């Protein structure tokens, strides 16, 4: 049985070769539920980190699902924030990245700061 081509292979290859390059529409969460930063923040976390910053990155596939094996903490001022974001993002659905009419795999970056 021959595989059916959607004609997007070269576009997917192009995006994969340049993951920071421009795309028509980046991946976006359909709903940020559960919240990536839980409230209330524990007092012990606030004592250590009164001005939190968090940046995480995860690949989003063509079906709009986060690939949690690719989850990376770029910056976190406290592990509590990164752990909460990882647990939340694993449950999210995304609109996939679109480029020239094709769904492509692309990293999604979430950032949070209270500054």
C-alpha positions as CSV (number, residue, x, y, z in Angstrom):
1,X,0.0,0.0,0.0
2,X,1.5,3.3,-1.1
3,X,1.6,6.2,1.4
4,X,-0.6,9.1,0.4
5,X,1.3,12.4,0.3
6,X,-0.3,15.6,1.4
7,X,2.3,17.6,-0.5
8,X,3.6,19.1,2.7
9,X,6.8,17.1,3.1
10,X,9.1,19.7,1.6
11,X,7.5,22.4,3.7
12,X,7.8,20.3,6.9
13,X,11.5,19.7,6.0
14,X,12.0,23.4,5.4
15,X,10.6,24.3,8.8
16,X,12.5,21.5,10.6
17,X,15.7,22.8,9.1
18,X,15.1,26.3,10.4
19,X,13.1,26.0,13.6
20,X,13.5,29.7,14.4
21,X,12.5,30.8,10.9
22,X,9.2,32.6,10.1
23,X,5.9,30.7,9.8
24,X,2.5,31.9,8.9
25,X,0.8,31.0,12.2
26,X,2.6,29.8,15.3
27,X,1.2,27.1,17.6
28,X,-1.1,28.5,20.2
29,X,-2.9,27.0,23.2
30,X,-6.6,26.5,22.6
31,X,-7.2,27.1,26.4
32,X,-4.6,27.5,29.1
33,X,-6.4,25.1,31.4
34,X,-5.2,24.1,33.9
35,X,-3.3,27.3,34.6
36,X,0.5,27.1,34.1
37,X,1.1,29.0,37.3
38,X,-1.0,27.8,40.2
39,X,-2.4,30.2,42.8
40,X,-1.7,30.8,45.6
41,X,2.0,30.6,45.3
42,X,3.4,28.9,48.5
43,X,4.9,31.3,51.0
44,X,8.2,29.4,51.0
45,X,8.5,29.9,47.2
46,X,7.7,33.6,47.5
47,X,10.4,34.0,50.2
48,X,13.0,32.6,47.9
49,X,11.6,34.1,44.7
50,X,9.6,37.3,45.2
51,X,9.8,38.2,41.4
52,X,9.4,34.9,39.5
53,X,10.4,34.4,35.9
54,X,9.7,31.3,33.9
55,X,10.4,30.4,30.3
56,X,9.8,26.9,29.0
57,X,9.7,25.4,25.5
58,X,8.0,22.3,24.1
59,X,7.5,21.0,20.6
60,X,3.9,20.9,19.3
61,X,3.1,18.3,16.8
62,X,0.8,18.6,13.7
63,X,-2.2,17.4,15.7
64,X,-1.7,20.2,18.3
65,X,-0.4,18.0,21.0
66,X,2.7,18.9,23.1
67,X,5.5,16.5,22.9
68,X,6.5,16.4,26.6
69,X,9.7,14.5,25.8
70,X,10.9,17.8,24.3
71,X,9.9,19.9,27.3
72,X,12.8,22.2,28.2
73,X,13.1,24.7,31.0
74,X,14.9,27.7,29.5
75,X,14.7,29.8,32.7
76,X,13.1,29.3,36.0
77,X,13.7,31.2,39.2
78,X,12.2,28.4,41.2
79,X,11.6,24.7,40.4
80,X,8.0,25.0,41.6
81,X,7.1,27.2,38.6
82,X,8.7,24.9,36.1
83,X,7.0,21.8,37.6
84,X,3.6,23.4,37.6
85,X,4.0,24.6,34.0
86,X,5.1,21.1,32.8
87,X,2.1,19.5,34.5
88,X,-0.3,22.0,33.0
89,X,1.1,22.1,29.4
90,X,1.0,18.3,29.2
91,X,-2.8,18.7,29.4
92,X,-3.2,21.5,26.9
93,X,-4.3,21.2,23.3
94,X,-2.9,23.6,20.7
95,X,-3.7,24.9,17.3
96,X,-0.7,23.6,15.3
97,X,1.8,25.8,13.6
98,X,0.8,26.5,10.0
99,X,3.1,27.4,7.2
100,X,2.1,27.8,3.5
101,X,-1.1,25.8,4.2
102,X,0.6,22.9,6.0
103,X,0.6,21.9,9.6
104,X,4.2,21.7,10.8
105,X,6.0,20.7,14.0
106,X,7.4,23.7,15.8
107,X,8.5,24.7,19.3
108,X,6.0,26.6,21.5
109,X,7.5,28.9,24.2
110,X,5.6,29.9,27.3
111,X,6.9,32.7,29.5
112,X,5.8,34.2,32.7
113,X,7.1,37.0,34.9
114,X,5.7,39.1,37.7
115,X,7.9,42.1,37.1
